[in-house]
Amino acid sequence: KDTTTSYWGVGRKTSQGRAVDAKSWSRGELQKLVDEMKRIGNPSQNGYCELTYQELLEGSVGKFEALLGTLITAKKHKIIQFEGEVLLKGRDDSSVITLLKVDMD
C-alpha cells in the first residue's frame, strides 16, 4: 500500500508510513543493543549476559542515538532487566544490566 500522499506536489509519508518506519527503526536499535551487550557483556552464573551501565556506555560510544530511550524500551519489552526506572550516568554506573533475550524473533 502506498504510504505517501501528495501535498502541493510534494510526496509526504502518511502517519501509517511514519509508524512503520518508527517501528522498524526501534527494532533495529533494540537489535543493536542486544548485539552490543553480547559483545561487551559477560556470562553470569544464571546463564544470562550481564554488564554494568558504565561498561555499556564506554563500550558503545557513538553507536546509539538515544541509549537511555533504547534501554527503557528494551526493559518495557522484557529484553533486558535493571533496577529502577532509568539509569543515569554517574549515579548508576555500577548498576547491572542483564540481557534476558538474545533473539529478537
C-alpha positions as CSV (number, residue, x, y, z in Angstrom):
1,K,0.0,0.0,0.0
2,D,1.2,3.5,-0.8
3,T,2.4,5.3,2.3
4,T,2.9,8.7,0.7
5,T,0.4,11.4,-0.2
6,S,0.8,14.5,-2.3
7,Y,0.8,17.9,-0.7
8,W,1.2,20.7,-3.1
9,G,3.2,18.4,-5.4
10,V,5.5,17.1,-2.6
11,G,5.4,13.5,-1.6
12,R,4.9,13.1,2.2
13,K,4.6,9.9,4.3
14,T,1.2,9.3,5.9
15,S,1.0,8.6,9.6
16,Q,0.8,4.9,8.8
17,G,4.0,5.1,6.8
18,R,5.8,7.0,9.6
19,A,4.6,4.4,12.1
20,V,6.0,1.6,10.0
21,D,9.4,3.5,9.8
22,A,9.5,4.2,13.5
23,K,8.8,0.5,14.4
24,S,11.5,-0.6,12.0
25,W,14.0,1.9,13.4
26,S,13.1,0.9,17.0
27,R,13.5,-2.8,16.3
28,G,16.9,-2.0,14.7
29,E,18.0,-0.1,17.8
30,L,16.9,-2.9,20.1
31,Q,18.8,-5.5,18.0
32,K,21.9,-3.2,18.1
33,L,21.6,-3.1,21.9
34,V,21.3,-6.9,22.1
35,D,24.4,-7.3,19.8
36,E,26.4,-4.7,21.8
37,M,25.5,-6.3,25.1
38,K,26.6,-9.8,23.8
39,R,29.8,-8.3,22.6
40,I,30.7,-6.3,25.7
41,G,29.0,-8.3,28.5
42,N,30.0,-11.4,30.4
43,P,28.0,-14.6,31.0
44,S,26.6,-14.7,34.5
45,Q,26.1,-17.7,36.8
46,N,22.4,-17.8,35.8
47,G,23.4,-18.1,32.1
48,Y,22.4,-14.6,31.1
49,C,24.7,-11.9,29.7
50,E,25.4,-9.1,32.2
51,L,27.3,-5.8,32.2
52,T,27.3,-2.6,34.1
53,Y,25.8,0.6,32.8
54,Q,29.3,2.2,32.7
55,E,30.6,-0.8,30.6
56,L,27.8,-0.3,28.2
57,L,28.3,3.4,28.0
58,E,32.1,3.1,27.4
59,G,31.8,0.2,25.0
60,S,29.1,1.7,22.8
61,V,30.2,5.3,22.4
62,G,28.6,6.8,19.3
63,K,26.6,3.8,18.4
64,F,23.2,4.9,19.7
65,E,21.2,8.0,19.0
66,A,19.3,7.7,22.3
67,L,20.8,4.9,24.5
68,L,18.6,5.7,27.5
69,G,15.5,5.6,25.4
70,T,16.6,2.3,23.9
71,L,17.3,0.8,27.4
72,I,13.8,1.9,28.6
73,T,12.1,0.4,25.5
74,A,14.1,-2.8,25.9
75,K,13.1,-3.1,29.6
76,K,9.5,-2.5,28.7
77,H,9.7,-5.4,26.2
78,K,11.5,-7.6,28.7
79,I,14.6,-7.8,26.6
80,I,16.8,-6.5,29.5
81,Q,16.5,-6.0,33.2
82,F,17.9,-3.5,35.6
83,E,16.9,-2.0,38.9
84,G,14.9,1.2,38.9
85,E,13.1,3.1,36.1
86,V,16.0,4.8,34.4
87,L,19.8,4.7,34.5
88,L,21.8,8.0,35.0
89,K,25.5,8.4,34.2
90,G,27.5,8.7,37.4
91,R,24.7,7.7,39.8
92,D,24.1,4.3,38.2
93,D,27.5,3.5,36.6
94,S,27.7,0.3,38.7
95,S,24.1,-0.8,38.0
96,V,24.0,-4.2,36.4
97,I,22.0,-4.7,33.2
98,T,21.0,-8.2,32.3
99,L,20.2,-9.4,28.8
100,L,17.2,-11.6,29.0
101,K,16.6,-12.2,25.3
102,V,19.3,-12.9,22.7
103,D,17.0,-13.2,19.7
104,M,14.5,-10.5,18.7
105,D,12.2,-13.0,16.9
